[in-house]
Amino acid sequence: MDRRTRYSPEVRERAVRLVFEHEGDYSSQWSAMVFIAEKIGCTTETLRRGVRRAETDEGRRGGLTTVERERLKELERENRELRRANDILRTASAYFAQAELDRRFR
């Protein structure tokens, strides 16, 4: 059974927006996250990750944005596929080259 609860993107966006709007009302951003996470019914860590991701996407914090991270995963997947295809072609080439050498000439 999957113990993780998935929150809809709308709920995540609303929670993150609430943290940004109300962080001035609390002594720290963490205090705001604790209070809002409690009200929404998610864990503080889930909300913290959402806030950090939003800060990165908005340019407030360094790191790869969500779009850049997805593009990087796509490129890494493509790279793996190309390496695999090259290995297959290299093996096939060696096989056919050996077959050509073993062939009898008339």
Secondary structure in CASP SS format (residue, H / E / C, confidence):
PFRMAT SS
TARGET T0000
AUTHOR 0000-0000-0000
METHOD secondary structure of the structure
MODEL  1
M C 1.00
D C 1.00
R C 1.00
R C 1.00
T C 1.00
R C 1.00
Y C 1.00
S C 1.00
P H 1.00
E H 1.00
V H 1.00
R H 1.00
E H 1.00
R H 1.00
A H 1.00
V H 1.00
R H 1.00
L H 1.00
V H 1.00
F H 1.00
E H 1.00
H H 1.00
E H 1.00
G H 1.00
D H 1.00
Y C 1.00
S C 1.00
S C 1.00
Q H 1.00
W H 1.00
S H 1.00
A H 1.00
M H 1.00
V H 1.00
F H 1.00
I H 1.00
A H 1.00
E H 1.00
K H 1.00
I H 1.00
G C 1.00
C C 1.00
T C 1.00
T H 1.00
E H 1.00
T H 1.00
L H 1.00
R H 1.00
R H 1.00
G H 1.00
V H 1.00
R H 1.00
R H 1.00
A H 1.00
E H 1.00
T H 1.00
D H 1.00
E H 1.00
G C 1.00
R C 1.00
R C 1.00
G C 1.00
G C 1.00
L C 1.00
T C 1.00
T H 1.00
V H 1.00
E H 1.00
R H 1.00
E H 1.00
R H 1.00
L H 1.00
K H 1.00
E H 1.00
L H 1.00
E H 1.00
R H 1.00
E H 1.00
N H 1.00
R H 1.00
E H 1.00
L H 1.00
R H 1.00
R H 1.00
A H 1.00
N H 1.00
D H 1.00
I H 1.00
L H 1.00
R H 1.00
T H 1.00
A H 1.00
S H 1.00
A H 1.00
Y H 1.00
F H 1.00
A H 1.00
Q H 1.00
A H 1.00
E H 1.00
L H 1.00
D H 1.00
R C 1.00
R C 1.00
F C 1.00
R C 1.00
END
